[in-house]
Amino acid sequence: MNGLYTILLLIGSNIFMTFAWYGHLKLQQEHISDNWPLIGVILFSWSIAFCEYCMLVPANRIGFMGNGGPFSLVQLKVIQEVISLTVFAVVANMLFQGETLHWNHFAAFGCLLAAVYLVFLK
C-alpha cells in the first residue's frame, strides 16, 4: 500500500508543481496577472508550491526504503520525473492549446519508461 500512496501523493504533488511553475503564464495569457509585480507572481507561485511540498515530502517519506517503503532513493526520483513529465504534458495540453506534442516527445517519454524499467532491474 505504501507504494500506491507514494504514487498518488506524487501525482497530486506534481499537479500542484505544474500549476506553481506554469500557472502564472496562463494567468498572464488571460490578462489576469498583467499588472502583477514580479514579487506578486513569485508569492502566488510559492503559495501553490507549498501545497506541492505538503504532498511531496510525505510521498518521499512513505515511499523510501529507509522508512519501510518499497522504493530506493533512485527509484523514487525516476518515478517522480516520469510522473512530473506526464502531468506536465496533460496540463500543458489542457491549458496551453497551442502547445502540441510531437513524435520526438513521445520518443523521449519512451526513453523515460525505459529508465523506469532499468532502475527497477535487480
Order of alpha helices (4+ residues) and beta strands (2+ residues): alpha-alpha-alpha-alpha
